[in-house]
Amino acid sequence: MNFKDYKFLVYSDLYRITGNANTTALIWLILMGEGFKYNFWMRTCLYTKSNLMLKYSIYPFARFFLYRLTYRLGISIPPRTKIGSGFYIGHFGGIVVNGESIIGKNCNISQGVTLGQANRGRNKGYPILGDNIYIGPGAKIVGAVKIGNNVAIGANCVVTRDIPDNSVVVGIPGKVISQEGAKGYVNNTDYEDKIS
């Protein structure tokens, strides 16, 4: 990962929260915004670890800050997790993401969400999420399931099967109840042209 990619990821995460990508908002949220603060240090760990000079100078400090935030905020997302731009943590607490999971662009993740591994059976593996996904509080996505683009997953839903694009999923086990998708839940996604 180069610095341009790192900057784009950080500012796209910022834009999803604030609707703009300026330095004042960046500094304010690094200091005061809990979900964004976690995103910032997670992205910084990934960037500094991939740069030979920064790996032995800045990476240890970034990893220390992320480690502290993991316990303070109750968020466990390994920096190696493949996460697209515009990642949004709505509320912190009880968020656990397996490091092998793949999360597309513009994902909203709420408190109490788990993206977990299944160790056996037909779903052995890790979740793969598309773009523009809303995951409600307490939802669990377990195993090698593929979630399509523009999907809304309801609160406390347990997803153990693939979900097609533009679906709204609720219940235990998760069932598709409509094709209205995540429209209205996933906002501020027009950052591509606004971040340089």
Secondary structure as the mmCIF struct_conf table of DSSP 4:
data_model
#
loop_
_struct_conf.conf_type_id
_struct_conf.id
_struct_conf.beg_label_comp_id
_struct_conf.beg_label_asym_id
_struct_conf.beg_label_seq_id
_struct_conf.end_label_comp_id
_struct_conf.end_label_asym_id
_struct_conf.end_label_seq_id
HELX_RH_AL_P HELX_RH_AL_P1 PHE A 3 THR A 18
BEND BEND1 GLY A 19 ASN A 20
HELX_RH_AL_P HELX_RH_AL_P2 THR A 23 MET A 32
HELX_RH_AL_P HELX_RH_AL_P3 GLU A 34 SER A 50
BEND BEND2 ASN A 51 ASN A 51
HELX_RH_AL_P HELX_RH_AL_P4 LEU A 52 LYS A 55
TURN_TY1_P TURN_TY1_P1 TYR A 56 ILE A 58
HELX_RH_AL_P HELX_RH_AL_P5 TYR A 59 LEU A 73
TURN_TY1_P TURN_TY1_P2 GLY A 74 GLY A 74
STRN STRN1 ILE A 75 SER A 76
TURN_TY1_P TURN_TY1_P3 PRO A 79 ARG A 80
BEND BEND3 THR A 81 THR A 81
STRN STRN2 LYS A 82 ILE A 83
BEND BEND4 SER A 85 GLY A 86
STRN STRN3 TYR A 88 ILE A 89
BEND BEND5 HIS A 91 HIS A 91
BEND BEND6 GLY A 93 GLY A 94
STRN STRN4 ILE A 95 VAL A 97
TURN_TY1_P TURN_TY1_P4 GLY A 99 GLU A 100
STRN STRN5 ILE A 102 ILE A 103
BEND BEND7 LYS A 105 ASN A 106
STRN STRN6 CYS A 107 ILE A 109
TURN_TY1_P TURN_TY1_P5 GLN A 111 GLY A 112
STRN STRN7 THR A 114 GLY A 116
STRN STRN8 ALA A 118 ALA A 118
BEND BEND8 ARG A 120 GLY A 121
TURN_TY1_P TURN_TY1_P6 ARG A 122 ASN A 123
STRN STRN9 GLY A 125 GLY A 125
STRN STRN10 ILE A 128 LEU A 129
BEND BEND9 ASP A 131 ASN A 132
STRN STRN11 ILE A 133 ILE A 135
TURN_TY1_P TURN_TY1_P7 PRO A 137 GLY A 138
STRN STRN12 LYS A 140 VAL A 142
BEND BEND10 GLY A 143 ALA A 144
STRN STRN13 LYS A 146 ILE A 147
BEND BEND11 ASN A 149 ASN A 150
STRN STRN14 ALA A 152 ILE A 153
TURN_TY1_P TURN_TY1_P8 ALA A 155 ASN A 156
STRN STRN15 VAL A 158 VAL A 159
BEND BEND12 ARG A 161 ARG A 161
STRN STRN16 ILE A 163 ILE A 163
TURN_TY1_P TURN_TY1_P9 ASP A 165 ASN A 166
STRN STRN17 VAL A 168 VAL A 170
TURN_TY1_P TURN_TY1_P10 GLY A 171 GLY A 174
STRN STRN18 LYS A 175 SER A 178
BEND BEND13 GLN A 179 GLN A 179
TURN_TY1_P TURN_TY1_P11 GLY A 181 TYR A 185
BEND BEND14 VAL A 186 VAL A 186
TURN_TY1_P TURN_TY1_P12 GLU A 192 LYS A 194
#
